[in-house]
């Protein structure tokens, strides 16, 4: 048997192993991560925006950083300097550890966190506790904090079987808790991206709105998110 066929057979076995163990999903995500850089801009000296996020703040899944939420924000508000401290895989607790390095103040801090908390099945009590700590650390840095997170995690094509319904319920609990929590805060706005599966574009048209790893939004998906976010941040940034 030639080395060609030995190598080909090995690659097939490796590919099947990745597929059946779920590792292929992560391999695809890694490809998406290296294809994009977290969007930042120098601005025109009119103010500063901080983005503190996970892979969705990083822009993983977008074809270009300009097509992420951060990139669309920069296009609409070119006068602002954008500092992006998003890290793939971060939970709310993980991101909090990086707040001690923040220098100066910001006109807006946009939080894009929570998806990994849902995926790791954190309780809403832990999520709210971690978020309160994060907000306390950010409070001296800004008067305006806006938060978004993934919509229905269970709607991602990467999840199958019982995971779909389990992550749907966890997503509902997450967004309900965050919306209720935000009502009692003066300088914190929570923008829910959740849609029920029967009307959720990410579920209805995954080929359009999901990246090829089946886990992250595509450029079009980030566009839908930003469309929901923009009306909440315009009054803040247009002052």
C-alpha positions in Angstrom: 0.0 0.0 0.0 1.4 3.4 -1.0 2.0 6.2 1.5 -0.6 8.2 -0.3 -3.4 5.8 0.6 -2.1 5.4 4.2 -2.1 9.1 4.6 -5.6 9.5 3.0 -7.0 6.7 5.2 -5.5 8.4 8.3 -7.1 11.7 7.4 -10.5 10.1 6.9 -10.3 8.4 10.3 -9.1 11.7 11.9 -12.0 13.5 10.3 -14.6 11.0 11.4 -13.2 11.1 15.0 -13.5 14.9 15.0 -17.1 14.6 13.7 -18.3 12.1 16.1 -16.6 13.5 19.2 -17.9 17.1 18.5 -14.3 18.3 18.2 -15.0 19.3 14.5 -17.2 22.1 15.8 -14.3 23.6 17.7 -11.9 23.1 14.8 -14.3 25.1 12.6 -14.6 27.8 15.2 -10.8 28.1 15.3 -10.7 28.7 11.6 -13.3 31.5 12.0 -11.3 33.0 14.8 -8.1 33.4 12.8 -10.0 34.9 9.9 -11.0 38.0 11.8 -9.5 40.5 14.2 -11.5 42.3 16.9 -12.5 45.6 15.4 -11.0 48.8 16.8 -10.6 52.4 15.6 -8.7 55.5 16.5 -11.7 57.8 16.1 -11.6 61.6 15.8 -10.9 62.4 19.5 -14.6 63.0 20.3 -14.9 60.2 22.8 -14.2 56.6 23.7 -16.1 53.3 23.6 -15.0 50.1 25.2 -16.2 46.7 24.1 -15.9 43.9 26.6 -16.9 40.6 25.2 -16.5 37.0 24.2 -16.2 35.6 20.7 -19.3 37.6 19.6 -17.5 40.8 20.7 -14.4 39.6 18.9 -16.5 39.1 15.8 -15.9 35.4 15.3 -18.0 34.3 12.3 -18.0 37.6 10.5 -16.3 37.7 7.2 -14.5 40.9 8.3 -14.2 42.8 11.5 -16.1 45.7 10.0 -19.1 43.4 9.7 -19.2 42.6 13.4 -21.2 44.6 15.9 -18.1 46.6 16.8 -17.4 47.3 13.2 -20.9 48.5 12.5 -20.8 50.6 15.6 -17.6 52.2 14.3 -19.0 52.9 10.9 -22.0 54.7 12.4 -19.9 56.6 15.0 -16.5 57.2 13.4 -15.8 60.1 15.8 -15.4 57.7 18.7 -12.2 55.7 19.5 -13.2 52.0 20.0 -11.1 49.8 22.3 -12.1 46.1 21.9 -11.1 43.8 24.8 -13.1 40.8 23.7 -11.7 37.3 24.2 -13.0 34.1 22.6 -14.5 31.8 25.2 -14.9 34.3 28.0 -17.6 34.1 30.6 -18.8 37.1 32.6 -16.5 36.0 35.4 -13.5 35.7 33.0 -14.0 39.2 31.6 -14.3 40.7 35.0 -10.7 39.7 35.7 -9.5 42.0 32.9 -11.2 45.1 34.1 -8.4 46.0 36.5 -6.3 47.0 33.5 -8.7 49.6 32.1 -7.3 53.1 31.8 -9.3 56.2 31.6 -13.1 56.7 31.2 -15.5 55.8 28.5 -18.6 57.4 27.0 -20.0 53.9 26.5 -19.1 50.4 27.6 -20.7 47.7 25.5 -20.8 44.3 27.1 -21.1 41.2 24.8 -21.1 38.4 27.3 -23.2 35.5 28.5 -23.3 33.0 25.7 -20.5 30.9 27.3 -22.2 31.1 30.7 -25.3 29.6 29.1 -23.2 26.9 27.2 -21.5 26.1 30.5 -24.9 25.9 32.1 -24.2 28.4 34.8 -27.2 29.1 37.0 -29.0 32.5 36.7 -27.9 33.1 40.3 -24.3 32.8 39.4 -24.7 34.8 36.3 -26.4 37.7 38.1 -23.8 37.6 40.9 -20.9 37.7 38.4 -22.6 40.5 36.4 -23.1 42.6 39.6 -19.4 42.3 40.3 -18.5 43.3 36.8 -20.8 46.3 36.8 -19.3 47.5 40.1 -15.8 47.3 38.6 -17.0 49.2 35.5 -19.0 51.9 37.3 -16.0 54.3 37.9 -15.2 54.1 34.2 -18.5 55.1 32.6 -22.0 56.4 33.2 -23.4 54.3 30.3 -23.3 50.5 30.1 -25.2 48.5 27.5 -25.2 44.8 27.3 -26.2 42.3 24.6 -25.8 38.5 24.5 -26.5 35.6 22.2 -30.2 35.0 21.6 -31.4 31.4 21.7 -28.3 29.4 22.2 -30.3 26.2 21.6 -31.2 27.5 18.1 -27.5 27.1 17.0 -27.2 24.3 14.4 -24.2 23.0 16.4 -26.5 21.6 19.0 -28.6 18.5 18.5 -31.1 16.4 20.4 -31.8 17.2 24.0 -29.2 20.0 23.9 -31.6 22.1 21.8 -34.4 22.2 24.3 -32.1 22.4 27.3 -30.2 25.4 25.9 -33.6 27.0 24.8 -34.8 26.9 28.4 -31.5 28.1 29.8 -31.6 31.0 27.2 -35.1 31.9 28.3 -34.1 32.0 32.0 -31.0 34.0 31.2 -32.7 36.7 29.1 -35.7 36.9 31.5 -33.4 37.4 34.5 -31.3 40.0 32.8 -34.3 42.0 31.6 -35.7 42.0 35.1 -32.3 42.9 36.6 -31.9 45.8 34.2 -35.1 47.4 35.3 -33.7 48.2 38.6 -30.5 49.8 37.3 -30.0 53.5 36.5 -27.1 53.4 34.0 -27.4 49.8 32.7 -29.4 48.9 29.6 -29.9 45.3 28.6 -30.9 44.6 25.0 -32.4 41.1 24.6 -31.6 39.4 21.3 -33.8 36.4 22.1 -36.5 35.2 19.7 -38.7 32.2 20.0 -37.6 29.4 17.6 -40.7 29.7 15.4 -39.8 33.3 14.5 -36.1 33.3 15.0 -34.2 34.1 11.8 -31.2 32.2 13.0 -33.3 29.1 13.3 -35.4 29.7 10.1 -32.5 30.7 7.9 -29.3 29.3 9.5 -27.4 29.3 6.2 -27.8 33.0 6.0 -27.4 34.1 9.6 -25.1 31.5 11.1 -21.4 30.9 10.3 -20.2 27.6 9.0 -19.3 26.3 12.5 -23.0 26.3 13.4 -22.3 28.2 16.6 -21.4 31.9 15.8 -23.4 34.5 13.8 -22.4 35.2 10.3 -21.9 38.8 9.0 -25.6 38.9 8.3 -26.3 37.6 11.8 -24.3 40.3 13.4 -26.2 42.8 11.2 -29.5 41.6 12.8 -28.0 42.0 16.3 -26.8 45.5 15.5 -30.2 46.5 14.2 -31.6 45.8 17.6 -28.8 47.4 19.5 -28.5 50.7 17.5 -31.7 52.4 18.7 -30.5 52.0 22.3 -27.0 53.4 21.8 -27.9 56.3 19.4 -29.2 58.5 22.2 -26.1 57.9 24.2 -23.5 58.5 21.5 -25.3 61.4 19.8 -25.3 63.6 22.9 
